[in-house]
Amino acid sequence: QVQLEESGGGLVQPGGSLRLACVASGRFFSINDMGWYRQGAGDEREWVATMSTNGRRRYADSVKGRFTISRNRSKKAVYLEMNNLKPEDTAVYYCKANIDFEISYEDYWGQGTQVTVSS
């Protein structure tokens, strides 16, 4: 059973910073792309950032220049450094990983961590 566990959410003032972490556990061969999505109240889930195994990083326009995604392969982890946070960044943030089982691939999601940007 594969699990993704997120941490690092919380309440922060506008202009502040937070660092999210997501760690994968379970039995699998490797991890392909890892990324972050978010869902605000009443909104659909939207893509935030993805990092590929070759190191390529991609960002949504709304977070480009403020958020940085990174990975630690040995720890099976992905991180999201969020700077200059805005109230519109308030959402539940979800980690997503494409898990390689050698004979198949499957996407897994974390349970989500709440980020609230408010004064």
C-alpha positions in Angstrom: 0.0 0.0 0.0 1.5 3.3 -1.1 0.9 6.4 1.1 1.8 10.0 0.7 1.9 12.1 3.8 2.0 15.9 3.7 3.0 18.3 6.4 3.9 22.0 6.9 0.6 23.7 6.4 -0.7 26.4 8.7 -1.7 30.0 9.1 0.5 32.7 7.8 0.2 36.5 7.2 0.3 37.9 3.7 3.9 38.2 2.5 4.9 35.3 4.7 6.4 31.9 3.8 5.7 28.3 4.4 7.4 25.0 3.4 5.3 22.0 2.6 6.7 18.5 2.6 5.3 15.2 1.2 6.9 11.8 1.9 6.0 8.6 0.1 6.0 5.2 1.8 5.2 1.6 0.8 6.4 -1.0 -1.7 7.2 0.2 -5.2 10.0 0.3 -7.7 10.5 4.1 -8.1 8.7 7.4 -8.3 8.3 9.4 -11.5 6.8 12.9 -11.5 5.9 14.4 -8.1 3.9 17.5 -7.8 1.5 19.8 -5.9 -2.1 20.7 -6.4 -4.5 22.9 -4.4 -8.2 23.4 -3.9 -9.7 26.5 -2.4 -13.2 26.5 -0.8 -15.8 26.2 -3.5 -13.1 25.8 -6.2 -11.9 22.9 -8.4 -8.6 21.4 -7.7 -5.8 23.1 -9.6 -2.3 22.2 -10.5 0.5 24.2 -8.8 3.9 22.7 -9.7 5.5 19.5 -10.9 9.1 18.2 -10.8 10.2 15.4 -13.0 12.9 12.8 -12.3 15.2 14.6 -14.7 15.0 17.7 -12.6 12.6 19.7 -14.8 10.4 22.0 -12.8 7.1 23.4 -14.0 4.9 26.0 -12.3 1.4 27.5 -12.7 1.6 31.1 -13.8 -0.1 32.1 -10.5 2.8 30.9 -8.4 5.8 31.4 -10.7 8.5 33.4 -9.1 7.1 32.8 -5.6 7.0 29.0 -5.2 9.8 26.5 -5.6 9.4 22.8 -5.9 12.2 20.4 -5.0 12.8 16.7 -4.4 14.9 14.4 -2.3 15.1 11.0 -4.0 16.6 9.1 -1.1 13.9 10.3 1.2 11.2 9.8 -1.5 10.0 13.3 -0.7 8.9 16.4 -2.5 8.8 19.9 -1.1 7.1 23.2 -1.9 8.7 26.4 -0.7 6.1 29.1 -0.8 7.2 32.8 -0.4 5.4 36.1 -0.6 2.1 34.3 0.1 -1.1 36.0 -0.8 -4.7 35.5 0.5 -5.6 33.9 -2.8 -3.1 31.1 -2.0 -5.4 29.9 0.7 -6.3 26.3 -0.1 -5.9 22.7 0.8 -2.6 21.6 -0.8 -2.3 18.0 -2.1 0.8 16.1 -3.0 0.6 13.8 -6.1 3.1 11.1 -7.1 3.3 8.9 -10.2 4.4 5.6 -8.7 6.3 3.0 -10.8 5.6 -0.6 -9.9 7.7 -1.8 -12.9 4.8 -3.5 -14.6 2.4 -0.6 -14.2 2.2 3.1 -13.2 -0.4 4.7 -10.9 -1.1 8.1 -9.5 -1.4 8.5 -5.7 -2.6 11.5 -3.7 -1.9 12.7 -0.2 -4.7 13.6 2.3 -4.0 17.3 2.0 -2.7 20.1 4.2 -4.4 23.4 4.9 -2.7 26.6 4.0 -4.4 29.8 5.2 -3.0 33.2 4.3 -4.7 35.9 6.4 -3.9 38.9 8.5 
